Amino acid sequence: MGKPALTDLVQTSLPNDQVKSVVDEYASFHAGTVETRKTNYTKMVNDYYDLVTDFYEFGWGQSFHFAPRHKGEAFDASIARHEFFLASALQLKPGMKALDVGCGVGGPMRAIARFSGASIVGVNNNDYQIKRGTKQNQDAGLAQRCEFMKADFMKLPATNGGYDAVYAIEATCHAPDKVKLFTELFRVMKDGAHFAGYEWCLTDRYDGSNVEHRAIKKGIEEGDALPDIWYTQDVLDALTKAGFEIVESRDLAPESDPETPWYLPLSGRWSVTGFKHTQAGRWLTNKLVRVLETTKIAPKGSTAVSTFLNHGANALVLGGETGIFTPMFYFHVRKPAARKA
Ligand SMILES: C[S@@+](CC[C@H](N)C(=O)[O-])C[C@H]1O[C@@H](n2cnc3c(N)ncnc32)[C@H](O)[C@@H]1O
């Protein structure tokens, strides 16, 4: 199973006659309130990933996240370094069993398994991504150490205290209740085990009374299936409430070279290798998808998917440029060690 071609976009994830109705349902959740999105989070998130997974793989690759980037560093190298950073923080090594929370098609899971030698269970609630990722694990020769668990991360079908470590890359932002999610992850971890992740957050520069800031936040929520976006401190408070001890936390966005911010791949700058995810590349993809839809090669609704992804991408760039938003608030926490009797 290779990368999807342009003509595959949205055709493989859903039957053609369902695409338009799923797009409409997804839009209806964002016409409602935060509560509407929290109540319908399973449908909203699954609709979204059914619609966009092929676009993500086509435009971005098998790892669905951003990364801070240094001068002269290639996009793929920055993505891998961001993954290995978490593996190092957790000190993953052969013999350990880690949980990857909201694992996408498993790009980070495979990279981290190779890097660390650990075994990894990736939890995901999206059938289509699991189907693609399972084949990719086999193709990579990693099926022995990388497996998918089809489940809602809010209620894991896992026993207490089974995991040596947990990580989450840009996935807990979809949770309807972060304290509940972190409490659930705490439950499945061994005493003394560590949890690290990257969370999508508002920074202290976000001002809820500023109309432009609110529009950017809404654009990111709509473009990326989020119920809401929290301040960094609220995420730390939720981790503490769940019982974790904070080891370390900081926003990694300022660690990019000023010339290569995390949102650069989505912005207007020309890049031959990354052309598909630049503004021009996304505009061209959108026009080509429209031609495919008009000629009935792509199903009705395909252009709407490409369009709302473009709006989301533009909001992310604005969030990055204004500094009111980060997709890489890094946290590293620990479940307290068991007390000796
Ligand atoms: C932005 S993607 C990140 C994927 C992956 N961590 C990566 O970096 O490639 C978010 C992922 O979280 C998963 N997800 C969202 N809500 C979930 C839930 N309630 N239970 C399980 N997985 C969920 C989505 O299906 C998707 O795979």
The ligand as a Gaussian input file, in Angstrom:
#p B3LYP/6-31G(d) Opt

LIG

0 1
 C       -3.643000      14.543000      14.281000
 S       -3.833000      12.813000      14.362000
 C       -2.233000      12.402000      15.037000
 C       -1.884000      10.989000      14.732000
 C       -0.508000      10.522000      15.190000
 N       -0.286000      10.787000      16.595000
 C        0.577000      11.128000      14.351000
 O        1.251000      12.036000      14.867000
 O        0.751000      10.710000      13.204000
 C       -4.927000      12.461000      15.744000
 C       -5.273000      11.005000      15.917000
 O       -6.029000      10.821000      17.124000
 C       -7.033000       9.852000      16.890000
 N       -8.126000      10.052000      17.851000
 C       -8.834000      11.167000      18.054000
 N       -9.772000      10.971000      19.011000
 C       -9.641000       9.687000      19.416000
 C      -10.298000       8.891000      20.394000
 N      -11.318000       9.370000      21.129000
 N       -9.880000       7.626000      20.587000
 C       -8.853000       7.108000      19.853000
 N       -8.197000       7.821000      18.898000
 C       -8.582000       9.098000      18.689000
 C       -7.467000      10.108000      15.462000
 O       -8.185000       9.021000      14.912000
 C       -6.111000      10.361000      14.815000
 O       -5.538000       9.147000      14.462000

